[in-house]
Amino acid sequence: MADENATYQKTASGQPLALEQRDAEADGRRFSPSIGRNKDIVRDTLLKLLPSKASVLEIASGTGEHGAHMIASTNHVDWTYSDIDPDSMNSQAAWASYADSNQLRGPVLIDTTDPHWGDVERCATFNAVFCANMIHIAPFEAAIGLFKGASRILKSDDQLILYGPFARNGDIAPSNQRFREDLQRRDPNWGVRDLEIDIVPVAQRNGFILDQVIEMPANNLTVRFLNS
Ligand SMILES: C[S@@+](CC[C@H](N)C(=O)[O-])C[C@H]1O[C@@H](n2cnc3c(N)ncnc32)[C@H](O)[C@@H]1O
């Protein structure tokens, strides 16, 4: 049988990392078609939410395009990449070297499920954590670890911002329902999460309050939590 994920970037264990074909430049920068479509609106939305001087730790940076796009637009945001996947980290490093800016740092190796995130917990002064499109394409423990780690790093009133597809209180858009079924067929531990049912309780257990939900194109949301 043909491997339906044959052209997708994969982890060492053969799991697809992202359910799309990604092109790469000779210098190692990868390009995600979905980020090509959403990077402007994600950047503009983040700029409305972030503090005027923001230091962002991005979790699961993937190709690295969001950070590179952000720092090309403003001097007021510093951005640090992270991921668990070596190929993705290579792309992030290539974007950082292409940008050649002290606003763009990393990548650092962070697996959200680790009980300690290493140096970023010891010496960094982040006031925001941003994570796009990870919590549905990883076991739920990755989402739990994201909130736990963010609570160790952030101070009171700092923010954790998620971007991606969600269900809302049991309601789900048809396209997200199809996506949920597709994800669960690939791995039963994956799946589009319900913001109120799955995510808010985890956020609250870790001291985060749901602050803003912003509708984005293609049935995605940007969701801001504030650390209490
Ligand atoms: C679908 S990609 C999203 C990448 C990028 N944020 C975007 O929006 O295109 C999922 C990313 O989650 C990362 N990831 C999966 N499990 C993780 C974990 N436990 N901790 C940190 N990153 C993880 C993968 O390596 C991959 O880069």
The ligand as a Gaussian input file, in Angstrom:
#p B3LYP/6-31G(d) Opt

LIG

0 1
 C        2.422000      20.758000      12.748000
 S        4.005000      21.252000      13.284000
 C        3.712000      22.989000      13.620000
 C        4.933000      23.816000      13.417000
 C        4.715000      25.330000      13.455000
 N        4.446000      25.788000      14.801000
 C        3.620000      25.729000      12.500000
 O        2.624000      26.338000      12.923000
 O        3.759000      25.427000      11.299000
 C        4.108000      20.529000      14.888000
 C        5.412000      20.838000      15.606000
 O        5.288000      20.365000      16.946000
 C        6.552000      19.855000      17.350000
 N        6.309000      19.005000      18.516000
 C        5.623000      17.849000      18.568000
 N        5.605000      17.364000      19.822000
 C        6.298000      18.252000      20.590000
 C        6.647000      18.315000      21.966000
 N        6.290000      17.351000      22.826000
 N        7.372000      19.372000      22.413000
 C        7.759000      20.347000      21.553000
 N        7.465000      20.341000      20.243000
 C        6.748000      19.301000      19.756000
 C        7.052000      19.154000      16.101000
 O        8.433000      18.904000      16.136000
 C        6.638000      20.144000      15.023000
 O        7.646000      21.109000      14.790000

